[in-house]
Amino acid sequence: MAGMTDTAFRRLVKRHGGCGLVVTEMVSSEGLVRGIDRTLEYAEYTEEERPIAIQIFGGDPARMAAAAQIVEGMGADIVDVNMGCPVPKIAKHNAGCSLMREPEQAASVVASMAKAVKIPVTVKMRAGWNDEERNAPRLARLVEDAGAAAITVHGRTAAQSYSGSADWDLVAQIARDVSIPVFGSGDCVEPTDIVERMQMGVGGVLVGRGVLRNPWILAQAADLASGRPARTVTLAERGQFLLDYIDLLLHERVDDARVASHDRWVINKVRALGSWYTKGLDSGSHLRTAINSAEVIDQLREILSGFFIGGANTIST
Ligand SMILES: Cc1cc2nc3c(=O)[nH]c(=O)nc-3n(C[C@H](O)[C@H](O)[C@H](O)COP(=O)(O)O)c2cc1C
């Protein structure tokens, strides 16, 4: 997830178990082809994250094929195409979900990528552009014929953005219609949601926001699926996750000449995760405010330790 699932976060989630595949944040095909540093950073991963899919966005078949070759050269196990992003900045460039409005173009993007690389090319799409254009079933068949190895469907339209709920009947229908694996995405916020969706004939479930709120959700779903009760997670463990996240981030992208701005980058990353992570916690809004007011790393660590580990989960702000 853009801005959220960096390599540090993915590693920590994977260490807790239950996670079969991680996907990078979406990465610009143009940025990859031009070798832009920031883009390459978004595509970074570590060995412990394998199997890993690098997701790219773009609308030009030749550039997407070139970007797929770069992804393959970086050692990724899978290259995934974003056909789901509804954000105008992406969609207006004929990329993201706007590719769903031009199914033949979308299929030719997949065909040229599949020809260019040996690793599997997969596609992430939505239900369609809007209620009048719910064409995921047709697009799924087209990209399958074009060489896609698997598809993920987030059962909302671009027009819906995140409103309403994901249409899992549509996901299940597509899973029946095509012969490649179909993964479903949308609204798995409790471990039981994942287990229930897994029984709908899909090849797997991709969890987004649920992991940002509860990084143990995948491990808990795996517990349930194997007949055990879902593991309980203490407040101290929840706090330790954020402290470990800070430590991993501090050792990433380190450039001695930019220590202050690196610290700032870490603080901003923890703020971004904090806005999801604190939802549903007692005094979560206070914690959020406290995290957002921290100016230096030590202060951030103190706030987190005090709240989660020292039992001081009434924070004065
Ligand atoms: C902050 C945020 C960033 C996202 N970034 C991406 C992305 O880069 N690529 C992608 O395929 N989906 C992205 N998504 C969509 C999710 O992968 C997922 O399909 C969607 O949120 C529905 O699933 P959920 O209810 O489990 O979150 C993003 C979602 C959120 C909330």
The ligand as a Gaussian input file, in Angstrom:
#p B3LYP/6-31G(d) Opt

LIG

0 1
 C       -3.308000       3.899000       2.150000
 C       -3.612000       2.877000       1.091000
 C       -2.720000       2.690000       0.044000
 C       -2.989000       1.743000      -0.932000
 N       -2.070000       1.556000      -1.923000
 C       -2.273000       0.572000      -2.833000
 C       -1.281000       0.293000      -3.812000
 O       -0.212000       0.929000      -3.884000
 N       -1.527000      -0.727000      -4.691000
 C       -2.686000      -1.474000      -4.634000
 O       -2.856000      -2.395000      -5.429000
 N       -3.633000      -1.214000      -3.737000
 C       -3.453000      -0.229000      -2.838000
 N       -4.412000       0.015000      -1.888000
 C       -5.643000      -0.793000      -1.904000
 C       -5.510000      -2.035000      -1.029000
 O       -4.508000      -2.896000      -1.529000
 C       -6.823000      -2.838000      -0.935000
 O       -7.130000      -3.393000      -2.178000
 C       -7.982000      -1.990000      -0.454000
 O       -7.602000      -1.135000       0.602000
 C       -9.132000      -2.875000       0.023000
 O       -8.702000      -3.825000       0.939000
 P       -8.773000      -3.596000       2.544000
 O      -10.218000      -3.364000       2.902000
 O       -8.210000      -4.896000       3.080000
 O       -7.936000      -2.415000       2.869000
 C       -4.179000       0.970000      -0.896000
 C       -5.082000       1.179000       0.143000
 C       -4.816000       2.107000       1.130000
 C       -5.819000       2.301000       2.235000

